[in-house]
Amino acid sequence: MTDPRGYLAEHRAAHLDELFQLLRIPSISAVAEHRTDVRAAAQAFADLLRRSGLEQVALHETAGHPVVYGEHLHSPGHPTVLIYGHYDVQPPEPLDLWHSPPFEPEVRDGKIYARGATDDKGQITMHVLVAGAMIQEGVLPVNLKFLIEGEEEVGSLHLGDFVASHKDLLAADYVVISDSTMLRPKVPALCVGLRGLAGLELRLRTGQHDLHSGNFGGAVPNAAHALVELLATLHDREGRVAVEGFYDDVLDLTPAEKRGFASLPLTDREFLDQAGAYSLYGEAGRTTLERVWTRPTLELNGVWSGFTGEGRKTVIPCEASAKITCRLVPNQDPQKVLQAITRHLRHHCPDVAQLEIMGPDGVPAFLAPPGHPALRAAEQALREAYGHEPDVIRMGGSIPVVTDFQEILGLPTLLMGFGLPDENLHAPDEHFSLENFSLGMLALWRFWQLAA
């Protein structure tokens, strides 16, 4: 029988070379001038799938960037698993804060530095390489399907349509995603929950145009003042959202979940250091991990009005705007939450202003089904690879495609990520641990053995 540790150690240089080729492609989906590079990355992943022994490999066109698909279905009677990842990356700016060029991968201090190293080229490439190794050695005991998209960093705008129109192609028993982080170095993690997302934009108007503050100040309303007054009603002094009905469907943690959170070694000081914030803030009576993993939030993402350029312009603005998003938890309906916020805003809007609400949309939270066989297999595989009991965590962010898999395909998702919180996702000097690249591949190899 093939020894996975020996095999992976022997082929490590070749595996890193495969990854580095992908990291050199500036597949920035948010920038139109990189459209050709994004397609080049899609083709490069398709080529890697073919070299790895996957079949039916193809680029499927969408209204945006193409989706890469490949499969290996040679284990009748065993589970079929859909593996999701993305080949697009964030823009690298500001470039002057990188210590090496963002698209020239470099290894320093046991870390791979490059844009996309951890988010998500490094992690999805691990899956392809492990599948290829097991296919080559004739030891892959499950059926695999790969779905690698090129628009995750711009909101997966067209993936839902693709999934809905390719249900048979993507049929599986469950989904595996490695696009998340571990809580701490050297300790693997299984993420069993994600918060959902809901958002809207609002605009207040108090007149037809801006006015001279000398001629009209004190006699007409100021849109910026009206907006500040309205936004101040959204929270109470203890950090709770003051929107009626906002917490109606929120589920309390079980005593076992509370104990599990309390056992994790992340201190408030460490959390502040990661955040670079000056102090903690949030809903009273909740721990930091409860606040970011299991409690809903309402945040102002942007507020603007009047003159904000250099110097002084003495105007009374007639218009003021804000963007709001909410992180939601399991059992909350995004549309119900947005309706409650809309009612609150209309009720509390100052009489001197007209209110317009634009673009409400959202996705629900995710909670992995407890006791799923894939979860148990993943826990054992991670334990064997890392020599440490895995942390069972949640994450405060959202992965919209998880909802698509659940609602369109009816598939549960297993989140098994190998990144670290301090690897500068979306920031200069993004990097990925060589140790996690190696141990993660070992864990994936063992996982497929156990998942069969």
N, C-alpha and C positions, 0 to 999 in steps of 0.2 A: 504493500500500500504506500502511496506517495506520502512523504513526510512534508506537511505544508510549511513548517518553519524552515526546513532545509531548502525546499523549492523556492520560497519567497526570498530567502537570503541570497541564493544563487542568482536569481533573476532581478535583484533589486536595481542594479544599474540600468538594465534594459527598461524596467518599469518606469524609473525616473525619467529616462530619455523620452518615453512615450508621453509622459505628463508634460515635460518641458516643451515638446513640440506644440502641444495644445495651448500652453500658457503664452507662447510667443505671438499668438493671433489676437489682435486687439478687437475682440468681438463685443463692442460697446453698443448695445441695442438702443440706447437712448439718443444716439447721435446719428443723424441721417447719413453723414459722410462715411460712416463705418458699415454701411449696409453690405458692401462687398466682403468686408472682413467677417461679419456675422455669418454670412453664407459659407465663407471659407472654413469657419469653425465647425459649422454643421457638417460640411463635407469631410472634415478631418475626423470628427467623431464617427461618422458613417464608415470611413475607411478603417478606423480602429476596431469598430464592431466586426467588420468583415475579417480583419486579420485575427481577431480573437475567436473566430469560429461561429459567430452569430449568423443567422440566416434571415432571408426576407428583409434584408437591410434596405432602407429607402429613406429618401427625404420626402416628406409629405408637405406639400405647400399649404399655407394658410393665407389669410388676408394680410398677415405680417411676415415674420420670419419663419422659416421652415421648421418642422418637427422631425426629429430623427427617430426612426424605429428600427428595431431588430429583435429577433427571437431565437430561442433554442428550446424546442418542444419535443424532447426525446425520452421523457420519463412518464409514460402512461401510468395512471393510478396514483401519481404523486402531485403535490401542490404546484399550482402555477402562480408565479409571483411577478407582479409588475413593478419594475424599478424605475423611479422617476428622478430626474435631475435636470440641470440647465447648463447650457454652454455659453450663455451671454454673461457679461460682466458690467460692473459699474464704471463710469468714467474715472480716470486716474487722478484728476486734478485735486489739489494743487501739486504740480509736478516737482516744485522745488523742495517739498518735504519728503520726497523719496530719497533713500540713500543708495539706490540702484535703480536703473530704468524699469518701469513697471511691467514692460513686456519683454524683458530679458531676464528670465528666471535665474536666481542666484542663491546658492546655499551659504548661509552664515549662521554659526552658532547652533547648528542642528535644526535650522528652519529654512524652508523654501520661501523666498521672497519673490512675489509677483502678483499682479492683479489677477484675481480668480483662483489663487492658490488654495484658499480654503472655501471660497464662495463662488462657484461650486465645482469648478473643474477638477480640483484635487480629489474631492470626495466622490464624485460620480465616476471619475477615471478609476478609482480603486475598485469599484464594482465591476467595471468592464474587464479590468485586468485579472481579477479573481475568477470571474466567469470564464475568461479565456484560458487561464491556467488549468482550471478543473475540466474544461472541455478537452484541452490538449491531452491531459492525463487520463481522460476517460472516467472521471470520478464525480461529475456533476449529477446529483441525484434528484434535482427538482427541475421544473420547467421555468424558464425565465423569459420575460419580455422587457425590453428597454424602451422608455419614452423620454427623450431628452429634448427639451424645448429651448427656444432662443429669445424669449420675451419675459422671463421671470422678473428681471430687474426693472421692467416697465409695467408690471402688474399682470402679466400673463393674459394680455388683452384678448387673444384669440384661442387660447387653449381650451376653454370651456366648450366652444363651438366644435373644436376638433374632437374632444372626448365624446361629446353628444352624438357626433356623426360617425364615430368609429367604435361603437360599443362592442361589436363582435371581435374586432381586432384586439381590443384592450381587455377582454374578459379575463378574469384572474380570480384567485382566492383572496388575495390581499395585496397591499401596496407597501413597498419599502422605500423610504426617503432618507438619504444622508445629506442634509442641508441644514444641520443644526449643530449645537455645540455641547460639549461636556461642561460640567460645572467647575471642574478643577483638573489640574494636570495629573496624569498617571492613573486617574480613576474614570472608568468608562461611565456612560450615562445612557439611560433610556428615557426618552421624552414621551409622556403619556397624555399630555394636554397642551392645547394652544388656545390663546384668547382669540375671539372673533373681532370683527372690525365694523364700525358704522360711522358714516361721516356726512357732513353737509357744509355748505357755504352760505353765509347770510350777508345781506347788504341793507343798510339803513340809508334813507334819503330824507333830508329835511328841507329841500328846496331845489330849484332848477339849476343853480350854479353856485360856485364859491363866491364869497362876499368879502369886501374890504372890512377888516376888523375895526378900523377907525370910524367908518361911516355907519356900520350896522351892529358892531359889537355891543352886547347887552340888550339888544332889542329883538334878535332872532335866534332860533335854536342852533346849536353846533352839533353836527352829526357825530363827531368824535366823542363829545360828551355823552350823547345819547347811547352810543355803542358801549362805552365804558360802564354806564349805569346798567345797561341790559346784561352785559357779560358778568357783572358782579353778582347777579342773582343766581348764577348757576351752581355755586358751591356755598356751603355754610362755613363757619369759622373753624370747624373741626375736620375739614377736608372731605366731607361727604358731598356727593352730588345732590343738589337741592331740587331736582326735577321730580315732580310727583309721579310715582310708579316706576322710577328708574330701577329700583332694587327688588321689585315685586317677585320676579322669577329666579332670583339668584339663590343657588343652593348653598347651604352651609357645608363646611368641611366635616367629614366624619372624624371622630376621635383618633382613628388609626392614621388618617391623612395628616392631621395636626401633629401627631407624634413623628411621622415620617419627615415632615418638613423641619421639625425642631431638631432632628438628628443630623441634618445636613450641616456641614461645617462652615458655611458662608456667614461671616459676621457682618454686622452693619458697617463696621469700619472698612472691611474689604469691599463691600458693595459701594460705598462712597468713593473709594479709591478707583474702582472700575468706572464709575460714572463721572468722576471729576467734578462732582457737585460739592457745595459747601455744607449742606445739611440735608437730613431726611425730611420728607413731608408726605402726608397722605392721610387716608382714612384712619381716624382714631380707633384704638383698640385692636389693630391688626399688625402682625409682624411684617417685616419688609418682604419676605418671600410670599406671604399671603397676598400682599398688595399687588405685587407684580405678576403673580401666577394665577390667582383665583378670585380677584375682586375686579369689578368693572371700573372704568375710568371715563372721565370726560375731559379732554385737553384742548386748549387753544393752540393750534398749530401756526397760526398767522393772524395778525391784526394790523390793519393799515387804514390811514385816512390823511387827507390834507397834504401839506408840503413836507417832504422828507429829504430834500436835497441840501446841498451845502449852503450855508448862510441863513438868512431869515426872510420869510415871506409872510406877512401878517394877514392871513386869510382866515375866514370862518368856513371850514369845509362843509359842503352840502351832502357828502357821501362818506360812509365808513363801512368797512367790510371785515369779516373774520372767517377763518376756516376752523371747523371743529371736527375732531374725530373721537370716537369712543372705542376703547378696548372692552370687549364683551366676554362673558364667561359662559360655560355650558348652561343650557336651559333658557338663555335669553334669546329672544327673537329680534334680529336687527331692525326689522320694520316696525315692530311694536315700540322699541326704544326710540327710533327716529320720530315716530308719531308723538311720543310723549315729550321729546325735546322741542318739536315744532309747536305743540300746544303751549308749552312753557314760554317759549320765545314770543309767541303772539300775545299771550296774556300779560307778559311783563314788559313788552315794548313800550317805551315812552310815547305818550299821546302826540308829541310833536314830530314823530318820525313815521315814515312808511317802511314796512319790512318786506323784504323779498328773500325767499329761501330757495336755494338752487342745489341740484345734484345730490339728493340724498340717496345713498346706497350702502350696502353692507354685506358681510358674510358671517355666518354663525361660528361659534367656538367649536373646538374639537376635543373630544375625550376618548382615549383608546378604550376598547371593550376590555374590562378586567378579565383576567384568566384566559385570554386568547392563547392558543398553542404557540403562535409565533413569538409572543412576548416571553413565554417561558424558555423557548429555544434561544432567543436573543440574550436573555439574562445569563444563561449557562455559557453561551459562546463568548460573551464579553468577560465573564468571570475567568474562563480558562485562558483567554488571550492575555488579559492584563494582570491576572493573579490578584484581583481585587473585586469585591462585591460591587456591582454597578449602582450608581446613584439613580433612583427613580425620581424624575423631575418633571416639572411643567415649564413652559416658556411663556413669556408675556406677549410675544409677537404673534403674527398670523401668517399662515401659508394658505392663500385662497384655494390653491389647487386641491388641497386635502378635502375641502368641502365639495369640489367638483367630483372627486373620486367617490365620496360618500353618497352624494345626492344623485349623480348621474349613473354611476356604475354599481352603487351599493356595496362598495368595498371599504373595509377598515384599513387604516394606515398605521404602519410601524415606523416611528421616527428614531433612527439610530445614527446620530451624528458623531463626527470625530474631530470637529474643530474645537477651539478654545475661545473663551470670551474676549481675551485680549489680543486676538490675532488681526485686529484692525480691518474687520470687514467694512467695506465701502470707504476706507480711509487710506492715506498714504502708508507705505510699507506693510501692506497686507502680506501675511505669511501663513505657513502651515507647518506644523511640527513633523519632522521626519519620523520621530518615534511613533506618532499616531498614524502616519501614513503606513508604517510597517505593521504595527499591532492591529490597526483597523483592518487591514487586508487579512491578517490571520484570523481575526474575529469573524469576518465575513465568510471565509472558507469554512470555519467550524459551524457557523450558523446554517449554511446550506446543508451541511451534513445532518445537523440536528433537525432542521425544518422538514426533512423528507419523511 
